[in-house]
């Protein structure tokens, strides 16, 4: 007898057995093996379009106890419930958006909003909790997710918790898990999940034909310049600032839309991600002669559903939106993604691109045009931290202590060699697989015990001594006489009769000099401690060997100047007290 799932009040026949792809089965096996031995929370990472719903359905089928599947949008609730019904018994749906509130079945698929607002409907314990799009979960105790988690754990303290996501990081807090099964530390600062137990990169899915190959370009005829803007901690930009900047780029918007209209003649479906509502409305005016629709957070649900239905039926060619089609939206025919908005979030960029990578008949590629010059590499973007600047790319930096191949944001030359990286601490696990490697690429030394600490640490991890805040130290010292704070703008190296001369220049071109001798091993060690290590653009990566001052001067490109230099007046001139690197504080623009 065929299985059936109710969709729009119609019975749709489904096959008796749906064969999981190899990687889907591997994800299921990894989860079962992990929970047989562990009670800690876990994460499975699968790219958008990889079929997380089938993994969820198979886990629900094999689970001995009750299963609760949580997500944040009604489209994903319906999709997950359909896949569960295809593999096992029909699931209950608990989602106000789908006008169903049933929590009686062995497997319940629910929206987190509806479940959190109706805790009394969840009185029978669950053995397994699965969170789809789990990167949305925060540690805020007042959040709907955490309130629901607390309630479920009261019913069953042994509740197993699994998250699934394509993007396992949150801007501002980094990775959502503590450690990765490949031997990498994730987030040690109170992460939501403990272990990443399975991860599949995007490239193998495309190579095996499970996803549509993307063709990624920067703006082809015009491009927005958002480099003047600074993102907030969540990766967004202030709407007022974006609108102000876009108001000066009207010609660019016209050129972009003209190009998209031309490209649309050879495309089946185009999604445009606009920066703001005002920007989206301008785009719609320029698309006035095309079959296009606009979706924003203010679009009524019924109208939204109808517009999406018409787009999926290919009655509309363009779908313009502002932050509403990044998750839970599935239109396989989409073959052009136009990104007209800036984002500092790799996760958000991946989600936008993922809308166009699903397979469809006759679809051979998806064109991705990044008109905002976000500059992310789809195949290797996972750093877990925001981009420090627009030119940064992922670079591999081996740890000199344990050998772990770290991936940090960095800069490379034309040959691909690393000229600078922004890593702080090695992300490798030590041999016991429980603690993080101690090597720090950039650090603050504890004045009491000498231990190396993170540059932003407030107390020493070794002796717990309070580390003096740089602003507090500068304020105290500058209140004394005969001290000066030198704001460094540039730095030059030169050979001064066999010694290395370092010339620092402030904003007015005033110089301050330091000299280092390199004739003996002891002098070279002093040079390394006082200059080479703190000034290195790529700490942990050895600079080419040198034998004298002139050879070190030839390596000047490997070194960076400090932001600030604290000086003290002596009879012979100014004496160097301390240099401040990676400084951000009240004296950043100090001119006294």
N, C-alpha and C positions, 0 to 999 in steps of 0.2 A: 504494500500500500504506500503511495507517495506521501511525502511530508508536505505540509502546506504552511504558509505564513500569511497572515492577513496584512495586505497593503491596500490602503484606500478602499476598504470594505470588499475587496476582491480576493479570491483564493488563487494564489500563484503556485503552481507545482514546482517543487525543487527536487534535485536528484537525491537519491537515497544516501549517497556517499560523496562528499566533496573532498578531493585529494589535496592535502596541504602541499605547498611548495617545500623544497628541501630546507630553506632557511626558516620557514615558518615552523616546521617540525623541530628544527634545532632550537628555536626559541622556546617552544613548549617543553622540550626535553631539559633544557637548561633550567627552566623554572621549576619543574618537578624535582630535579636532582638537588637544586638549591634548598627548596623548602623541606625536603626529606631530612636535611641535616641542620637547618637554620630556622630561627624565628625572626631574624632581622628583616627589615623592609628591603625591597629589591626593585630594580628598574630594568626594563628591556627597551632597547633603542632600535627602532626600525624607521627607515625613511618614509616620508609621505608617499602614499600609493603602494606601500609594500604589503598591505593587507593585514593591519593590526587586528581588525575585527575577526578574522578567521583564527588568529592566535588566541584571542579572547574566547571565542566560541569553543575551541578545542579544550582549553583549560577548564571552561565551565562543564564540558561533557565529562572530563576525567575526574573532576573534583568529587570527593565523597560527600562533603557537606554542602550547605547552601552557599551560593555565590552572589555577591553584589557587585555590579559593574556600574561605575560612576563616570559621567562626563558632563560637559558644561553647556552643550547645545542640543536641541531636540533632534537635529538631523543625525548626529552621532548616536543618540539614543535609539532612533529607529533603525539605523544601519547595524548597530551591534545586536539589537534584538532579532533582526532578520537573520543574521549569520548564526546566532545561537540556535534559532529554530531550524536552521538548515542542517545542523550537526547533531542536535539533541532535542530534548523536550522544549516546547515553546516557553519562552521567558515571559515573566510579568513585566509590564512597563509602568514606571512611576515617574511621570513627567507631565506637569500642567500644560506645557506647550503642545502635547499630543493628546490632551484631554483624557488621560488615563492615569489612575492612581491605584495600582494593584501591586502589592508586595508579598503575595502569597506563594509564588512558585519557588522551585528549587533555585532557579537563577532569576534575579531581578535586575533589570537594566533601568537606571534612574538618572535623572538630572540632579546635580548636586544641590541646586537651588530648591527643588521640590522636596528632596529627601531631608535636607537640613531644616526646612520649615515645617516638616511633619514627622518629627522623631517618634511620636507615639505610634506611627504606622510601622515602625521597625522595632518590634519587641522580641522577635525570634532571632536567635544568634546566627551569624554567618561564620563560615570557616575561612572563606577567601574573599578579600576585597580587591578589586581590580579598578585602577583609575586610568582612564583613557585621557590623553593629552595631559599627562601628570606634571608637566613643567609649569602648569598654572597653579599648582599647590604651593602655598606659602606656609611659613611657620607661625604666622600670626594666630595666636590662640583664639581670637575673636572671629576668625574667618569661618565661612560655612564649612569648608573642608575639615578644619581642625575640630569644630564643634561636633560634626558628624563622626569623625574618627574616635573622639573621646567616648561618645555614646556607644559606638559599636564595640569598643574595647571593654566597656563595662559589662556588656552582654557576653563577650568572649575574650578574656585576656590573652588567649593564644591565637588571636586572629592573624592570619597571614595577609600581608599587604604587598601588592605588586603594582607598579606604575608602568605605563607604556607611553612612549613619546618619540617623536622624530628629532626633537631639539632639547637635549637634557641640560639646559642651563637657563638661568634667569639673569638678566642684566642687573648689576648691582650686587648680586650675591654669588654669581658664578655657577659652577656645576651643582646639580640638584642632588648628587650622591657623594658619599664620603670616599669611596674607593672603587676602582675599576678592575675587572677580572684580568685585564692585561698587565696588572702590576703598577697602575698609576693612581696616585692620590688625586681625588677630586676636590671636594670642599670640606675642610676640617672645621669650619665655623658653623656648627649646628645645622647640617643639611637636613632636608626633608626625608631623604632616603639614605640607606647605609651602603648598599652594594649595587653596582651596575653589573648584571650577570650575563648579558648578551647584547652585542651591538653589531649591526650590519651597515657598512658604508653604502653610499649611493652608487658608486661606480659599478660594483658587481651586478646590481639589479638592472642597470642600463645595458651592461655588456651581455647579460643573459636574455635580454629582451623582455624583462618584466616591467620596465618603465620606458617612456619615450625619451630619446636623447634630447637634451636641451642644447640650443645654440645661444650662447650668452654674448651680448654685445653691450658696450657703452652706447650712449645716445648717438645715433647714426648721422643725423642732420643738425641736431641741436642738443644742448645739455644744460641742465640747471647747475648753478654753482652754489651749493649749500655750505661751503667750507667756512663761511663766516659764522655759522651757527654752532652753539654748544649744546649737546643733548643733555637731558635730565637723566637721573639715575635709572629710569625705566626704559631709556632708549628713544623716547619721544622728543620732539622739539616744541617749543612754545608756539602755539597756534598764531598768536599775534605777530611774532617775529617771522614766522614762515610766510604768512600772508603779506607782510611788509616787503619781504625779499622777492616774493613771486610777483608783487605788483610792479616791480622794476624789470621783470623778465617776460612781459606780455608777448614780445616777438618770439621768444623761445617756445612758449606754449603753442602759439599758432603754427610754427614750423613743425613741432612735434606731432600735433594732431593731423596736420596735412600729410605727414609721412605715414602715420598710422592708417589714415583713410586709404592711402595708396596701397599699403601692404595688405589691408583687409580684403582686397579683391581676390587674393590668393589664399585667404585664411578662412576658417570656419567659425572660430569664436575668439574674441579678444577681451581680456580682462585688463582694465586700467586701474591701478592703485594710485589715487590722488592723495595729495598731502593734507588738505583741509577741505571742509565743506565748501568754502568760498572758491577754492581752487577747482573742486569737482564741478561746481555749477558753471564755472568758466569753460571747463572742458566740454560740458554738455552743450553749451551754446555753440561751440565750434563744431560739435557733432550734430548740429540741428538737422542736417539733411540725411543723416544716417539712422539706421534702426538701432537705437541705443537707450539704455535705462540707467538710472542713478539709484544707488543704495547707500544709505547712511544709517547711523545709529538711531535716527529719528524716523526712519521709514516704518510705517505701521506694519505689524506682522502679516496681516492678510495681503497687503499690497506687496510686501517683500516676497512672500511665497509665490504670488502670481508672477512677478517679474522673473524670479528664478526659474519657474516652470517654463515660461516663454523662452528664456535664454537657453535652457537645456533642450528645448524642442527646436532650437535654432531659428526661432521666429525673431530673435534679436541678435544682432552681430556683436554689439559692444555692451559690456557691463562695466560701468564706472562705479567705484566704491571707495569709501573712506573707512578703513580698518574694520570691515565687517565680513570679508570673504577670506580671511587668513586660515581659519580652521573650520571643519565640519561642512565644507562645501565640495561637492563632487560633480564636475561636469567634464567627462572624459574628452569631449570634442575640442576643448580649449587648446589652441595651438599658437597663441601669441599672448605673452604676459608683458605689459608695459608698466614699468615701475617709475612713477613720477614723484615719489616721495622719498625723503631721506630717512634713514634709520641707523642707529648705532647698535641695533640688536641683530646679531647673526641669526638668531632664532626666528625673528620676524621675517628677515629676508628669505630664509629657507622656506618658511611657510607660504610666502607669496609665490615663490617660484614653483613650489610643489603643486599648486593649483593647475599647472599645465602639463604635468609629467605622466598622467594616467594614459593608458593605452586606449585607442579607439580605431575602428575600421578606417583604413586609408590614411591614417595619421603616421607620418614617418619621423617627425621632429616637432619640437616646440621652440619657437623663437622667443628669447627672453631679452628685452631691451631695458637696460638700466639707465634711464634718463637722469637719474639723480646722482650718478657717479658714486654709488655706495662701495663698489669695488671689492665685493666678496668673491672668493673662489668656492664654487658650489661643492667641489669634490674634497676640499680640505679646509673647512672653515672653523673646525671645532677647537677653539682656544678656551672657551668658557669665561672670557673676559672681554670687555669692550675694546674696540680698536683704539689704540692711542693716537693715531693720526691716519689720514686718508691714504698714505703711501705704504702703510704697514702690511706685511704679508706673513703667513705662517712660516716659521723657520724651525729647523730641528737643531737643538742645542744639547749635546751630550754632557752629562754630569761628570766632572773630573774626579768625583769621589766614588760613585757607584756605577757609572757608565750608562745610566738610564737616558734614553733618547727623549728629551723634553720637547714639546711643541709650544713655542712662545710666539707672540707677535714680534716682528722685527723688520729690518730693512736690509736689502741685498743690493749688490752692484750689478752691472750689466752681465757679469759672468755667473751670477747666482750665488756669489760668496756673501756670507753674512758680514755686514759692516756695523750692525747695531741690533741689539735685542732688548726686550723690556721685561724679561723674566726676573723673578725675585728669588724663588726657592725651587730646588729640585722637586719634581712631582713623582719621583719614583718611590716605591715601597722598599723598605729594608728587607733583609733575608727572612725575617720572621713574618713578613706579609701583614703586619699589624701596625707598624709605625713608619712614619715618613722619613726619607733620607734627610740628614741634617744639613747638607750643603746649601748655602745661600749665595746666589749670584750677586745680590745687592743686600746690604745689611747695615745695621747700627750696632756698634760695639757697646757692651755694658761697661761703664767706668768702674764698677765694683769687682766684677769677676772676669771681664773680658769676653764673655760669650757673645756670639753673633745673633742678632735678632732681626726680625722683619723691619724694614725701614719705617713702617707706620706703628710699630709696637709701642705701647705705653708702659709696659713692665717687662723685665727680663724673664725669659722663659726658663732660665737656669736657676737664678737666685731670687727671683721675684722682686728685685729692687725696682723702684719706680724710675723709669727712664725720663730724663729731663726733657720736657717739651721744647722743641727748637725755638718757638716763639718766646717761651718763658726765659730761656737762656739768653737769647738775644736782647730781650727787654732789660734783664738784669745787668748784662755786660755794657750795653749802650748807655745805661744810666750812669756808668762810671766815666771818669775822664780818660782821655787819650786812647779811645777806642773808635774804630771806624768800620762801617759795613760797606764793603765794596761790592757793587752789583755788576757782575761780570757779563759782558756782552759777547766777547770773543776771546780766543786764546791762540797763541802762536808758539811754536818750538823752534829753537835755533841752536847751532853749535857755537859755543863761546869758548874758544881756546881749549877744546877737549871736554868741556862741561856742557851739560844740557841746560839751556836757559829757557824757562817758561815765562812767556809774557802774557799777562792777563790785561784786558782793556775794558773799561766801563763804558757807559752809554755816551759819555762826552769824550771818549778817546784817551782818558787818563790811564797810565799804565801802573801795573804792580808786577814785580819780577821775583822769581824764585830760581835758584840754581841747584843742580844735582850733579854729583861726581859719579863717574862710571868706570873708574880705573881698577877697583878691587871688587872681589865677590861681596864683601861686606857693604860697600857703597851701592852695588847693584841691588842687594836685598833691601836696603833703605829706600832706594829709588822705587822698587816695586811696591813697598808698603805705603809710601807717601804720595806717589804719583800714579804709577801704572794701574794698580788695582782700583783705586777710587775713581780714576778718570776714564777707565775703560768703557767703550761703548757696548762691548759684547763680553761682559765678565764671564769667566769660565772657559772662554775660547782663547787658547794661547795666541799671542801675537807672534809674528815671525821673529826668529832669533836676531839679535844685534850684538855687535862687539864693541861699539864705540858710540860717541854722541851723535855723529853725523848719520849713522845707520838708524838710530832711534828717531832722529828728526825726520827721516824719510818715511817713518811710520805714523806721522802726525794724524792721519785720517782715522786711526784707530781710537783716538781719544776725544773726550768731550769736556767742555769747560764746566765748572760748577756754576750754580745760579748765584750763590753769594759766597763771599770770603770775609771772615771776621779778622780784622787787623788790630794790632796794638802798637802805639807809638813808642819807639825806643830812641836812644841817642843816635844810633846809627841809621835810623829810618823806621819804616813800618815792618813789624814782625808778623808772620802768618800764625794765627791761632787755630783756625778751623775753617774747613770748606764745607759748604752745604750743597748736596746733590739731591735731585728729586724732591726739591723743596716746594711746598705749597702752604702759604700762610700769610700773615698780615704784613710781613716785610718783603714780600715778593716784588713789590714795586717801590721799595724803599729808596729814597734818593738822598738821604742825609749822610 
